[in-house]
């Protein structure tokens, strides 16, 4: 079981809406939920490893339906 926290930033954007973010120091994970039935989404995540932020995500509409 992890005993320390690390910086995490997660975000999601449902087509037709704006970005919703959850950032902070977490022991396990950050989580965001949004309804996206029959629409598309973009998402992003960044995790602090030591002194460097590492990120990934989708910057174009996808995961539709």
Predicted model as a PDB file, atoms N, CA, C, CB and O in Angstrom, pLDDT in the B-factor column:
MODEL        1                                                                  
ATOM      1  N   UNK A   1       0.843  -1.180   0.000  1.00 54.00           N  
ATOM      2  CA  UNK A   1       0.000   0.000   0.000  1.00 54.00           C  
ATOM      3  C   UNK A   1       0.887   1.242   0.000  1.00 54.00           C  
ATOM      4  CB  UNK A   1      -0.959  -0.001   1.221  1.00 54.00           C  
ATOM      5  O   UNK A   1       1.777   1.362   0.842  1.00 54.00           O  
ATOM      6  N   UNK A   2       0.655   2.176  -0.941  1.00 60.00           N  
ATOM      7  CA  UNK A   2       1.454   3.398  -0.979  1.00 60.00           C  
ATOM      8  C   UNK A   2       1.287   4.214   0.302  1.00 60.00           C  
ATOM      9  CB  UNK A   2       1.067   4.244  -2.192  1.00 60.00           C  
ATOM     10  O   UNK A   2       0.191   4.320   0.854  1.00 60.00           O  
ATOM     11  N   UNK A   3       2.391   4.781   0.756  1.00 74.00           N  
ATOM     12  CA  UNK A   3       2.317   5.581   1.982  1.00 74.00           C  
ATOM     13  C   UNK A   3       2.529   7.062   1.714  1.00 74.00           C  
ATOM     14  CB  UNK A   3       3.343   5.095   2.986  1.00 74.00           C  
ATOM     15  O   UNK A   3       2.442   7.877   2.633  1.00 74.00           O  
ATOM     16  N   UNK A   4       2.808   7.420   0.464  1.00 88.00           N  
ATOM     17  CA  UNK A   4       3.026   8.831   0.130  1.00 88.00           C  
ATOM     18  C   UNK A   4       2.047   9.275  -0.950  1.00 88.00           C  
ATOM     19  CB  UNK A   4       4.481   9.065  -0.337  1.00 88.00           C  
ATOM     20  O   UNK A   4       1.379   8.461  -1.588  1.00 88.00           O  
ATOM     21  N   UNK A   5       1.985  10.580  -1.134  1.00 90.00           N  
ATOM     22  CA  UNK A   5       1.124  11.125  -2.183  1.00 90.00           C  
ATOM     23  C   UNK A   5       1.992  11.713  -3.288  1.00 90.00           C  
ATOM     24  CB  UNK A   5       0.156  12.201  -1.611  1.00 90.00           C  
ATOM     25  O   UNK A   5       3.180  11.967  -3.090  1.00 90.00           O  
ATOM     26  N   UNK A   6       1.394  11.924  -4.440  1.00 91.00           N  
ATOM     27  CA  UNK A   6       2.086  12.576  -5.550  1.00 91.00           C  
ATOM     28  C   UNK A   6       1.106  13.489  -6.273  1.00 91.00           C  
ATOM     29  CB  UNK A   6       2.693  11.529  -6.530  1.00 91.00           C  
ATOM     30  O   UNK A   6      -0.109  13.324  -6.162  1.00 91.00           O  
ATOM     31  N   UNK A   7       1.641  14.445  -7.007  1.00 93.00           N  
ATOM     32  CA  UNK A   7       0.801  15.376  -7.744  1.00 93.00           C  
ATOM     33  C   UNK A   7       0.147  14.702  -8.938  1.00 93.00           C  
ATOM     34  CB  UNK A   7       1.614  16.572  -8.202  1.00 93.00           C  
ATOM     35  O   UNK A   7       0.808  14.004  -9.706  1.00 93.00           O  
ATOM     36  N   UNK A   8      -1.147  14.912  -9.089  1.00 93.00           N  
ATOM     37  CA  UNK A   8      -1.914  14.352 -10.204  1.00 93.00           C  
ATOM     38  C   UNK A   8      -2.893  15.409 -10.694  1.00 93.00           C  
ATOM     39  CB  UNK A   8      -2.666  13.046  -9.780  1.00 93.00           C  
ATOM     40  O   UNK A   8      -3.498  16.127  -9.898  1.00 93.00           O  
ATOM     41  N   UNK A   9      -3.042  15.497 -12.008  1.00 93.00           N  
ATOM     42  CA  UNK A   9      -4.041  16.378 -12.606  1.00 93.00           C  
ATOM     43  C   UNK A   9      -4.762  15.592 -13.689  1.00 93.00           C  
ATOM     44  CB  UNK A   9      -3.388  17.682 -13.188  1.00 93.00           C  
ATOM     45  O   UNK A   9      -4.124  15.065 -14.601  1.00 93.00           O  
ATOM     46  N   UNK A  10      -6.083  15.509 -13.601  1.00 94.00           N  
ATOM     47  CA  UNK A  10      -6.882  14.801 -14.591  1.00 94.00           C  
ATOM     48  C   UNK A  10      -7.967  15.730 -15.101  1.00 94.00           C  
ATOM     49  CB  UNK A  10      -7.495  13.508 -13.998  1.00 94.00           C  
ATOM     50  O   UNK A  10      -8.506  16.539 -14.345  1.00 94.00           O  
ATOM     51  N   UNK A  11      -8.286  15.616 -16.379  1.00 95.00           N  
ATOM     52  CA  UNK A  11      -9.328  16.454 -16.955  1.00 95.00           C  
ATOM     53  C   UNK A  11     -10.102  15.720 -18.026  1.00 95.00           C  
ATOM     54  CB  UNK A  11      -8.733  17.718 -17.527  1.00 95.00           C  
ATOM     55  O   UNK A  11      -9.578  14.810 -18.669  1.00 95.00           O  
ATOM     56  N   UNK A  12     -11.351  16.115 -18.218  1.00 96.00           N  
ATOM     57  CA  UNK A  12     -12.194  15.551 -19.267  1.00 96.00           C  
ATOM     58  C   UNK A  12     -13.065  16.653 -19.848  1.00 96.00           C  
ATOM     59  CB  UNK A  12     -13.066  14.386 -18.721  1.00 96.00           C  
ATOM     60  O   UNK A  12     -13.501  17.564 -19.143  1.00 96.00           O  
ATOM     61  N   UNK A  13     -13.307  16.550 -21.145  1.00 97.00           N  
ATOM     62  CA  UNK A  13     -14.193  17.495 -21.825  1.00 97.00           C  
ATOM     63  C   UNK A  13     -15.172  16.697 -22.683  1.00 97.00           C  
ATOM     64  CB  UNK A  13     -13.378  18.519 -22.699  1.00 97.00           C  
ATOM     65  O   UNK A  13     -14.761  15.969 -23.586  1.00 97.00           O  
ATOM     66  N   UNK A  14     -16.442  16.834 -22.401  1.00 96.00           N  
ATOM     67  CA  UNK A  14     -17.490  16.196 -23.184  1.00 96.00           C  
ATOM     68  C   UNK A  14     -17.873  17.160 -24.306  1.00 96.00           C  
ATOM     69  CB  UNK A  14     -18.736  15.823 -22.290  1.00 96.00           C  
ATOM     70  O   UNK A  14     -18.026  18.358 -24.071  1.00 96.00           O  
ATOM     71  N   UNK A  15     -18.027  16.639 -25.522  1.00 96.00           N  
ATOM     72  CA  UNK A  15     -18.365  17.475 -26.670  1.00 96.00           C  
ATOM     73  C   UNK A  15     -19.555  18.375 -26.354  1.00 96.00           C  
ATOM     74  CB  UNK A  15     -18.670  16.606 -27.896  1.00 96.00           C  
ATOM     75  O   UNK A  15     -20.591  17.912 -25.875  1.00 96.00           O  
ATOM     76  N   UNK A  16     -19.392  19.660 -26.626  1.00 95.00           N  
ATOM     77  CA  UNK A  16     -20.422  20.636 -26.322  1.00 95.00           C  
ATOM     78  C   UNK A  16     -20.249  21.295 -24.965  1.00 95.00           C  
ATOM     79  CB  UNK A  16     -21.756  19.988 -26.389  1.00 95.00           C  
ATOM     80  O   UNK A  16     -21.013  22.195 -24.616  1.00 95.00           O  
ATOM     81  N   UNK A  17     -19.262  20.863 -24.193  1.00 96.00           N  
ATOM     82  CA  UNK A  17     -19.027  21.417 -22.864  1.00 96.00           C  
ATOM     83  C   UNK A  17     -17.614  21.935 -22.716  1.00 96.00           C  
ATOM     84  CB  UNK A  17     -19.304  20.376 -21.804  1.00 96.00           C  
ATOM     85  O   UNK A  17     -16.863  21.985 -23.690  1.00 96.00           O  
ATOM     86  N   UNK A  18     -17.247  22.320 -21.512  1.00 96.00           N  
ATOM     87  CA  UNK A  18     -15.907  22.824 -21.238  1.00 96.00           C  
ATOM     88  C   UNK A  18     -15.127  21.795 -20.410  1.00 96.00           C  
ATOM     89  CB  UNK A  18     -15.975  24.189 -20.496  1.00 96.00           C  
ATOM     90  O   UNK A  18     -15.691  20.811 -19.933  1.00 96.00           O  
ATOM     91  N   UNK A  19     -13.847  22.035 -20.251  1.00 96.00           N  
ATOM     92  CA  UNK A  19     -12.986  21.136 -19.484  1.00 96.00           C  
ATOM     93  C   UNK A  19     -13.389  21.125 -18.011  1.00 96.00           C  
ATOM     94  CB  UNK A  19     -11.513  21.549 -19.628  1.00 96.00           C  
ATOM     95  O   UNK A  19     -13.711  22.169 -17.444  1.00 96.00           O  
ATOM     96  N   UNK A  20     -13.370  19.958 -17.403  1.00 95.00           N  
ATOM     97  CA  UNK A  20     -13.573  19.775 -15.967  1.00 95.00           C  
ATOM     98  C   UNK A  20     -12.312  19.096 -15.453  1.00 95.00           C  
ATOM     99  CB  UNK A  20     -14.885  18.922 -15.644  1.00 95.00           C  
ATOM    100  O   UNK A  20     -11.900  18.063 -15.982  1.00 95.00           O  
ATOM    101  N   UNK A  21     -11.696  19.674 -14.419  1.00 94.00           N  
ATOM    102  CA  UNK A  21     -10.412  19.172 -13.917  1.00 94.00           C  
ATOM    103  C   UNK A  21     -10.481  18.773 -12.451  1.00 94.00           C  
ATOM    104  CB  UNK A  21      -9.334  20.218 -14.106  1.00 94.00           C  
ATOM    105  O   UNK A  21     -11.289  19.288 -11.678  1.00 94.00           O  
ATOM    106  N   UNK A  22      -9.616  17.850 -12.099  1.00 93.00           N  
ATOM    107  CA  UNK A  22      -9.416  17.428 -10.711  1.00 93.00           C  
ATOM    108  C   UNK A  22      -7.913  17.356 -10.500  1.00 93.00           C  
ATOM    109  CB  UNK A  22     -10.122  16.035 -10.398  1.00 93.00           C  
ATOM    110  O   UNK A  22      -7.248  16.502 -11.086  1.00 93.00           O  
ATOM    111  N   UNK A  23      -7.370  18.239  -9.673  1.00 91.00           N  
ATOM    112  CA  UNK A  23      -5.933  18.290  -9.428  1.00 91.00           C  
ATOM    113  C   UNK A  23      -5.656  18.304  -7.939  1.00 91.00           C  
ATOM    114  CB  UNK A  23      -5.309  19.517 -10.097  1.00 91.00           C  
ATOM    115  O   UNK A  23      -6.433  18.848  -7.155  1.00 91.00           O  
ATOM    116  N   UNK A  24      -4.544  17.703  -7.556  1.00 92.00           N  
ATOM    117  CA  UNK A  24      -4.145  17.713  -6.160  1.00 92.00           C  
ATOM    118  C   UNK A  24      -3.086  16.673  -5.891  1.00 92.00           C  
ATOM    119  CB  UNK A  24      -5.338  17.482  -5.264  1.00 92.00           C  
ATOM    120  O   UNK A  24      -2.512  16.101  -6.817  1.00 92.00           O  
ATOM    121  N   UNK A  25      -2.829  16.428  -4.619  1.00 93.00           N  
ATOM    122  CA  UNK A  25      -1.899  15.384  -4.200  1.00 93.00           C  
ATOM    123  C   UNK A  25      -2.714  14.167  -3.795  1.00 93.00           C  
ATOM    124  CB  UNK A  25      -0.980  15.868  -3.027  1.00 93.00           C  
ATOM    125  O   UNK A  25      -3.547  14.232  -2.891  1.00 93.00           O  
ATOM    126  N   UNK A  26      -2.467  13.078  -4.465  1.00 89.00           N  
ATOM    127  CA  UNK A  26      -3.250  11.869  -4.245  1.00 89.00           C  
ATOM    128  C   UNK A  26      -2.369  10.683  -3.880  1.00 89.00           C  
ATOM    129  CB  UNK A  26      -4.066  11.543  -5.479  1.00 89.00           C  
ATOM    130  O   UNK A  26      -1.218  10.580  -4.303  1.00 89.00           O  
ATOM    131  N   UNK A  27      -2.938   9.810  -3.095  1.00 87.00           N  
ATOM    132  CA  UNK A  27      -2.246   8.586  -2.712  1.00 87.00           C  
ATOM    133  C   UNK A  27      -2.464   7.492  -3.751  1.00 87.00           C  
ATOM    134  CB  UNK A  27      -2.721   8.112  -1.335  1.00 87.00           C  
ATOM    135  O   UNK A  27      -1.583   6.663  -3.980  1.00 87.00           O  
ATOM    136  N   UNK A  28      -3.636   7.488  -4.380  1.00 82.00           N  
ATOM    137  CA  UNK A  28      -3.959   6.459  -5.364  1.00 82.00           C  
ATOM    138  C   UNK A  28      -4.253   7.052  -6.743  1.00 82.00           C  
ATOM    139  CB  UNK A  28      -5.150   5.644  -4.889  1.00 82.00           C  
ATOM    140  O   UNK A  28      -3.511   6.781  -7.687  1.00 82.00           O  
ATOM    141  N   UNK A  29      -5.311   7.852  -6.891  1.00 80.00           N  
ATOM    142  CA  UNK A  29      -5.671   8.383  -8.199  1.00 80.00           C  
ATOM    143  C   UNK A  29      -6.650   9.546  -8.071  1.00 80.00           C  
ATOM    144  CB  UNK A  29      -6.272   7.282  -9.071  1.00 80.00           C  
ATOM    145  O   UNK A  29      -7.311   9.720  -7.047  1.00 80.00           O  
ATOM    146  N   UNK A  30      -6.722  10.340  -9.146  1.00 83.00           N  
ATOM    147  CA  UNK A  30      -7.748  11.371  -9.283  1.00 83.00           C  
ATOM    148  C   UNK A  30      -8.827  10.792 -10.178  1.00 83.00           C  
ATOM    149  CB  UNK A  30      -7.162  12.718  -9.870  1.00 83.00           C  
ATOM    150  O   UNK A  30      -8.535   9.965 -11.042  1.00 83.00           O  
ATOM    151  N   UNK A  31     -10.057  11.210  -9.989  1.00 84.00           N  
ATOM    152  CA  UNK A  31     -11.138  10.651 -10.806  1.00 84.00           C  
ATOM    153  C   UNK A  31     -12.188  11.709 -11.115  1.00 84.00           C  
ATOM    154  CB  UNK A  31     -11.790   9.456 -10.095  1.00 84.00           C  
ATOM    155  O   UNK A  31     -12.525  12.541 -10.272  1.00 84.00           O  
ATOM    156  N   UNK A  32     -12.692  11.658 -12.331  1.00 89.00           N  
ATOM    157  CA  UNK A  32     -13.746  12.556 -12.776  1.00 89.00           C  
ATOM    158  C   UNK A  32     -14.778  11.716 -13.518  1.00 89.00           C  
ATOM    159  CB  UNK A  32     -13.181  13.710 -13.683  1.00 89.00           C  
ATOM    160  O   UNK A  32     -14.422  10.836 -14.302  1.00 89.00           O  
ATOM    161  N   UNK A  33     -16.033  11.985 -13.274  1.00 89.00           N  
ATOM    162  CA  UNK A  33     -17.096  11.297 -13.998  1.00 89.00           C  
ATOM    163  C   UNK A  33     -17.984  12.317 -14.676  1.00 89.00           C  
ATOM    164  CB  UNK A  33     -17.921  10.399 -13.055  1.00 89.00           C  
ATOM    165  O   UNK A  33     -18.346  13.330 -14.077  1.00 89.00           O  
ATOM    166  N   UNK A  34     -18.336  12.054 -15.921  1.00 91.00           N  
ATOM    167  CA  UNK A  34     -19.274  12.866 -16.663  1.00 91.00           C  
ATOM    168  C   UNK A  34     -20.065  11.941 -17.579  1.00 91.00           C  
ATOM    169  CB  UNK A  34     -18.545  13.986 -17.470  1.00 91.00           C  
ATOM    170  O   UNK A  34     -19.527  10.956 -18.083  1.00 91.00           O  
ATOM    171  N   UNK A  35     -21.323  12.248 -17.792  1.00 91.00           N  
ATOM    172  CA  UNK A  35     -22.133  11.490 -18.736  1.00 91.00           C  
ATOM    173  C   UNK A  35     -21.738  11.882 -20.148  1.00 91.00           C  
ATOM    174  CB  UNK A  35     -23.647  11.731 -18.497  1.00 91.00           C  
ATOM    175  O   UNK A  35     -21.646  13.069 -20.460  1.00 91.00           O  
ATOM    176  N   UNK A  36     -21.502  10.892 -21.009  1.00 91.00           N  
ATOM    177  CA  UNK A  36     -21.111  11.163 -22.386  1.00 91.00           C  
ATOM    178  C   UNK A  36     -21.791  10.179 -23.337  1.00 91.00           C  
ATOM    179  CB  UNK A  36     -19.581  11.088 -22.536  1.00 91.00           C  
ATOM    180  O   UNK A  36     -21.180   9.722 -24.303  1.00 91.00           O  
ATOM    181  N   UNK A  37     -23.035   9.859 -23.068  1.00 92.00           N  
ATOM    182  CA  UNK A  37     -23.779   8.926 -23.905  1.00 92.00           C  
ATOM    183  C   UNK A  37     -23.993   9.546 -25.288  1.00 92.00           C  
ATOM    184  CB  UNK A  37     -25.140   8.557 -23.248  1.00 92.00           C  
ATOM    185  O   UNK A  37     -24.443  10.686 -25.401  1.00 92.00           O  
ATOM    186  N   UNK A  38     -23.672   8.797 -26.324  1.00 92.00           N  
ATOM    187  CA  UNK A  38     -23.853   9.222 -27.715  1.00 92.00           C  
ATOM    188  C   UNK A  38     -23.141  10.530 -28.056  1.00 92.00           C  
ATOM    189  CB  UNK A  38     -25.316   9.370 -28.008  1.00 92.00           C  
ATOM    190  O   UNK A  38     -23.644  11.317 -28.858  1.00 92.00           O  
ATOM    191  N   UNK A  39     -21.982  10.767 -27.455  1.00 95.00           N  
ATOM    192  CA  UNK A  39     -21.187  11.953 -27.773  1.00 95.00           C  
ATOM    193  C   UNK A  39     -19.710  11.587 -27.680  1.00 95.00           C  
ATOM    194  CB  UNK A  39     -21.530  13.140 -26.814  1.00 95.00           C  
ATOM    195  O   UNK A  39     -19.382  10.432 -27.410  1.00 95.00           O  
ATOM    196  N   UNK A  40     -18.827  12.534 -27.895  1.00 96.00           N  
ATOM    197  CA  UNK A  40     -17.385  12.301 -27.904  1.00 96.00           C  
ATOM    198  C   UNK A  40     -16.723  13.016 -26.730  1.00 96.00           C  
ATOM    199  CB  UNK A  40     -16.768  12.771 -29.236  1.00 96.00           C  
ATOM    200  O   UNK A  40     -17.305  13.924 -26.137  1.00 96.00           O  
ATOM    201  N   UNK A  41     -15.511  12.602 -26.403  1.00 96.00           N  
ATOM    202  CA  UNK A  41     -14.776  13.206 -25.297  1.00 96.00           C  
ATOM    203  C   UNK A  41     -13.315  13.441 -25.665  1.00 96.00           C  
ATOM    204  CB  UNK A  41     -14.866  12.321 -24.056  1.00 96.00           C  
ATOM    205  O   UNK A  41     -12.775  12.817 -26.578  1.00 96.00           O  
ATOM    206  N   UNK A  42     -12.698  14.354 -24.934  1.00 97.00           N  
ATOM    207  CA  UNK A  42     -11.248  14.537 -24.885  1.00 97.00           C  
ATOM    208  C   UNK A  42     -10.868  14.346 -23.417  1.00 97.00           C  
ATOM    209  CB  UNK A  42     -10.791  15.973 -25.448  1.00 97.00           C  
ATOM    210  O   UNK A  42     -11.678  14.605 -22.528  1.00 97.00           O  
ATOM    211  N   UNK A  43      -9.643  13.895 -23.163  1.00 95.00           N  
ATOM    212  CA  UNK A  43      -9.212  13.726 -21.776  1.00 95.00           C  
ATOM    213  C   UNK A  43      -7.706  13.931 -21.676  1.00 95.00           C  
ATOM    214  CB  UNK A  43      -9.606  12.327 -21.243  1.00 95.00           C  
ATOM    215  O   UNK A  43      -6.976  13.840 -22.663  1.00 95.00           O  
ATOM    216  N   UNK A  44      -7.269  14.209 -20.459  1.00 95.00           N  
ATOM    217  CA  UNK A  44      -5.841  14.417 -20.209  1.00 95.00           C  
ATOM    218  C   UNK A  44      -5.511  14.030 -18.777  1.00 95.00           C  
ATOM    219  CB  UNK A  44      -5.438  15.890 -20.479  1.00 95.00           C  
ATOM    220  O   UNK A  44      -6.369  14.057 -17.894  1.00 95.00           O  
ATOM    221  N   UNK A  45      -4.259  13.670 -18.564  1.00 94.00           N  
ATOM    222  CA  UNK A  45      -3.779  13.363 -17.219  1.00 94.00           C  
ATOM    223  C   UNK A  45      -2.296  13.712 -17.139  1.00 94.00           C  
ATOM    224  CB  UNK A  45      -4.019  11.859 -16.860  1.00 94.00           C  
ATOM    225  O   UNK A  45      -1.549  13.519 -18.098  1.00 94.00           O  
ATOM    226  N   UNK A  46      -1.890  14.219 -16.003  1.00 94.00           N  
ATOM    227  CA  UNK A  46      -0.478  14.481 -15.729  1.00 94.00           C  
ATOM    228  C   UNK A  46      -0.163  13.957 -14.337  1.00 94.00           C  
ATOM    229  CB  UNK A  46      -0.142  16.009 -15.846  1.00 94.00           C  
ATOM    230  O   UNK A  46      -0.955  14.102 -13.406  1.00 94.00           O  
ATOM    231  N   UNK A  47       1.014  13.343 -14.213  1.00 93.00           N  
ATOM    232  CA  UNK A  47       1.469  12.810 -12.929  1.00 93.00           C  
ATOM    233  C   UNK A  47       2.867  13.353 -12.676  1.00 93.00           C  
ATOM    234  CB  UNK A  47       1.456  11.233 -12.915  1.00 93.00           C  
ATOM    235  O   UNK A  47       3.698  13.385 -13.584  1.00 93.00           O  
ATOM    236  N   UNK A  48       3.126  13.777 -11.456  1.00 93.00           N  
ATOM    237  CA  UNK A  48       4.433  14.296 -11.071  1.00 93.00           C  
ATOM    238  C   UNK A  48       5.344  13.146 -10.668  1.00 93.00           C  
ATOM    239  CB  UNK A  48       4.302  15.315  -9.919  1.00 93.00           C  
ATOM    240  O   UNK A  48       5.099  12.469  -9.669  1.00 93.00           O  
ATOM    241  N   UNK A  49       6.405  12.928 -11.457  1.00 90.00           N  
ATOM    242  CA  UNK A  49       7.432  11.931 -11.141  1.00 90.00           C  
ATOM    243  C   UNK A  49       8.680  12.680 -10.729  1.00 90.00           C  
ATOM    244  CB  UNK A  49       7.719  10.978 -12.358  1.00 90.00           C  
ATOM    245  O   UNK A  49       9.378  13.239 -11.575  1.00 90.00           O  
ATOM    246  N   UNK A  50       8.968  12.697  -9.443  1.00 89.00           N  
ATOM    247  CA  UNK A  50      10.106  13.459  -8.946  1.00 89.00           C  
ATOM    248  C   UNK A  50       9.853  14.942  -9.147  1.00 89.00           C  
ATOM    249  CB  UNK A  50      11.409  13.030  -9.651  1.00 89.00           C  
ATOM    250  O   UNK A  50       9.000  15.528  -8.481  1.00 89.00           O  
ATOM    251  N   UNK A  51      10.598  15.554 -10.071  1.00 92.00           N  
ATOM    252  CA  UNK A  51      10.417  16.983 -10.360  1.00 92.00           C  
ATOM    253  C   UNK A  51       9.881  17.215 -11.770  1.00 92.00           C  
ATOM    254  CB  UNK A  51      11.739  17.727 -10.184  1.00 92.00           C  
ATOM    255  O   UNK A  51       9.846  18.352 -12.242  1.00 92.00           O  
ATOM    256  N   UNK A  52       9.463  16.142 -12.445  1.00 95.00           N  
ATOM    257  CA  UNK A  52       9.013  16.243 -13.826  1.00 95.00           C  
ATOM    258  C   UNK A  52       7.560  15.788 -13.983  1.00 95.00           C  
ATOM    259  CB  UNK A  52       9.918  15.418 -14.731  1.00 95.00           C  
ATOM    260  O   UNK A  52       7.189  14.714 -13.509  1.00 95.00           O  
ATOM    261  N   UNK A  53       6.740  16.605 -14.649  1.00 95.00           N  
ATOM    262  CA  UNK A  53       5.361  16.221 -14.945  1.00 95.00           C  
ATOM    263  C   UNK A  53       5.334  15.397 -16.215  1.00 95.00           C  
ATOM    264  CB  UNK A  53       4.451  17.465 -15.083  1.00 95.00           C  
ATOM    265  O   UNK A  53       5.924  15.794 -17.220  1.00 95.00           O  
ATOM    266  N   UNK A  54       4.659  14.254 -16.191  1.00 95.00           N  
ATOM    267  CA  UNK A  54       4.492  13.379 -17.345  1.00 95.00           C  
ATOM    268  C   UNK A  54       3.016  13.320 -17.682  1.00 95.00           C  
ATOM    269  CB  UNK A  54       5.064  11.954 -17.072  1.00 95.00           C  
ATOM    270  O   UNK A  54       2.188  13.112 -16.795  1.00 95.00           O  
ATOM    271  N   UNK A  55       2.673  13.499 -18.943  1.00 95.00           N  
ATOM    272  CA  UNK A  55       1.264  13.562 -19.302  1.00 95.00           C  
ATOM    273  C   UNK A  55       0.890  12.706 -20.495  1.00 95.00           C  
ATOM    274  CB  UNK A  55       0.889  14.962 -19.578  1.00 95.00           C  
ATOM    275  O   UNK A  55       1.741  12.270 -21.270  1.00 95.00           O  
ATOM    276  N   UNK A  56      -0.398  12.479 -20.620  1.00 95.00           N  
ATOM    277  CA  UNK A  56      -0.965  11.736 -21.740  1.00 95.00           C  
ATOM    278  C   UNK A  56      -2.418  12.139 -21.889  1.00 95.00           C  
ATOM    279  CB  UNK A  56      -0.828  10.197 -21.533  1.00 95.00           C  
ATOM    280  O   UNK A  56      -2.967  12.837 -21.036  1.00 95.00           O  
ATOM    281  N   UNK A  57      -3.038  11.702 -22.963  1.00 96.00           N  
ATOM    282  CA  UNK A  57      -4.456  11.984 -23.128  1.00 96.00           C  
ATOM    283  C   UNK A  57      -4.868  11.987 -24.587  1.00 96.00           C  
ATOM    284  CB  UNK A  57      -4.799  13.307 -22.498  1.00 96.00           C  
ATOM    285  O   UNK A  57      -4.147  11.501 -25.457  1.00 96.00           O  
ATOM    286  N   UNK A  58      -6.033  12.540 -24.834  1.00 95.00           N  
ATOM    287  CA  UNK A  58      -6.598  12.636 -26.170  1.00 95.00           C  
ATOM    288  C   UNK A  58      -6.930  14.098 -26.418  1.00 95.00           C  
ATOM    289  CB  UNK A  58      -7.863  11.724 -26.332  1.00 95.00           C  
ATOM    290  O   UNK A  58      -7.743  14.684 -25.704  1.00 95.00           O  
ATOM    291  N   UNK A  59      -6.287  14.700 -27.451  1.00 94.00           N  
ATOM    292  CA  UNK A  59      -6.513  16.117 -27.737  1.00 94.00           C  
ATOM    293  C   UNK A  59      -7.457  16.330 -28.921  1.00 94.00           C  
ATOM    294  CB  UNK A  59      -5.189  16.806 -28.012  1.00 94.00           C  
ATOM    295  O   UNK A  59      -7.678  17.465 -29.343  1.00 94.00           O  
ATOM    296  N   UNK A  60      -8.007  15.256 -29.451  1.00 96.00           N  
ATOM    297  CA  UNK A  60      -9.038  15.362 -30.491  1.00 96.00           C  
ATOM    298  C   UNK A  60     -10.243  14.551 -30.033  1.00 96.00           C  
ATOM    299  CB  UNK A  60      -8.510  14.855 -31.890  1.00 96.00           C  
ATOM    300  O   UNK A  60     -10.123  13.688 -29.163  1.00 96.00           O  
ATOM    301  N   UNK A  61     -11.394  14.828 -30.614  1.00 97.00           N  
ATOM    302  CA  UNK A  61     -12.600  14.127 -30.188  1.00 97.00           C  
ATOM    303  C   UNK A  61     -12.483  12.633 -30.499  1.00 97.00           C  
ATOM    304  CB  UNK A  61     -13.847  14.726 -30.875  1.00 97.00           C  
ATOM    305  O   UNK A  61     -12.044  12.246 -31.582  1.00 97.00           O  
ATOM    306  N   UNK A  62     -12.880  11.808 -29.541  1.00 95.00           N  
ATOM    307  CA  UNK A  62     -12.819  10.366 -29.724  1.00 95.00           C  
ATOM    308  C   UNK A  62     -13.659   9.657 -28.695  1.00 95.00           C  
ATOM    309  CB  UNK A  62     -11.390   9.876 -29.655  1.00 95.00           C  
ATOM    310  O   UNK A  62     -14.426  10.288 -27.968  1.00 95.00           O  
ATOM    311  N   UNK A  63     -13.518   8.337 -28.625  1.00 92.00           N  
ATOM    312  CA  UNK A  63     -14.290   7.509 -27.701  1.00 92.00           C  
ATOM    313  C   UNK A  63     -15.781   7.842 -27.806  1.00 92.00           C  
ATOM    314  CB  UNK A  63     -13.794   7.709 -26.250  1.00 92.00           C  
ATOM    315  O   UNK A  63     -16.490   7.915 -26.802  1.00 92.00           O  
ATOM    316  N   UNK A  64     -16.236   8.040 -29.041  1.00 92.00           N  
ATOM    317  CA  UNK A  64     -17.605   8.479 -29.289  1.00 92.00           C  
ATOM    318  C   UNK A  64     -18.604   7.332 -29.116  1.00 92.00           C  
ATOM    319  CB  UNK A  64     -17.722   9.066 -30.696  1.00 92.00           C  
ATOM    320  O   UNK A  64     -18.326   6.177 -29.439  1.00 92.00           O  
ATOM    321  N   UNK A  65     -19.769   7.695 -28.595  1.00 79.00           N  
ATOM    322  CA  UNK A  65     -20.838   6.710 -28.489  1.00 79.00           C  
ATOM    323  C   UNK A  65     -20.938   6.151 -27.143  1.00 79.00           C  
ATOM    324  CB  UNK A  65     -20.652   5.621 -29.448  1.00 79.00           C  
ATOM    325  O   UNK A  65     -21.793   5.304 -26.888  1.00 79.00           O  
TER     326      UNK A  65                                                      
ENDMDL                                                                          
END                                                                             
